[in-house]
Amino acid sequence: TVDKIIDELKHTKTAEREGRGQDKEDQYALQKLRAKGYM
């Protein structure tokens, strides 16, 4: 329910994106992929 979601957001101390591997890559990861032709 909406109330459960709001309660979870109030009590969660970690960011939504904290566990994503992409965020741990260096800042030029996308540029490196483009240079290699992946994008």
VMD Tcl script that draws the C-alpha trace (Angstrom):
set ca {
  {0.00 0.00 0.00}
  {0.97 3.61 -0.29}
  {1.27 3.94 3.48}
  {3.80 1.08 3.62}
  {5.87 2.69 0.87}
  {5.91 6.04 2.64}
  {6.86 4.37 5.93}
  {9.70 2.49 4.24}
  {11.03 5.68 2.65}
  {10.99 7.47 5.99}
  {13.00 4.73 7.71}
  {15.42 3.71 4.97}
  {18.92 5.06 5.50}
  {20.48 3.92 2.20}
  {20.10 5.62 -1.14}
  {18.10 3.88 -3.86}
  {21.12 3.70 -6.17}
  {23.63 2.69 -3.50}
  {23.86 -0.96 -4.52}
  {24.18 -0.41 -8.27}
  {27.46 -1.55 -9.78}
  {27.38 1.12 -12.45}
  {27.70 3.83 -9.83}
  {30.97 2.32 -8.62}
  {32.57 2.59 -12.07}
  {34.92 5.46 -12.77}
  {33.46 8.67 -14.13}
  {34.58 7.97 -17.69}
  {33.15 4.44 -17.97}
  {30.53 5.42 -20.59}
  {33.09 7.25 -22.70}
  {35.31 4.16 -22.65}
  {32.41 1.98 -23.81}
  {31.62 4.41 -26.63}
  {35.25 4.43 -27.75}
  {35.22 0.63 -27.92}
  {32.05 0.71 -30.03}
  {29.63 -0.70 -27.48}
  {27.37 2.34 -27.69}
}
mol new
graphics top color blue
foreach p $ca { graphics top sphere $p radius 0.5 }
foreach p [lrange $ca 0 end-1] q [lrange $ca 1 end] { graphics top cylinder $p $q radius 0.2 }
display resetview
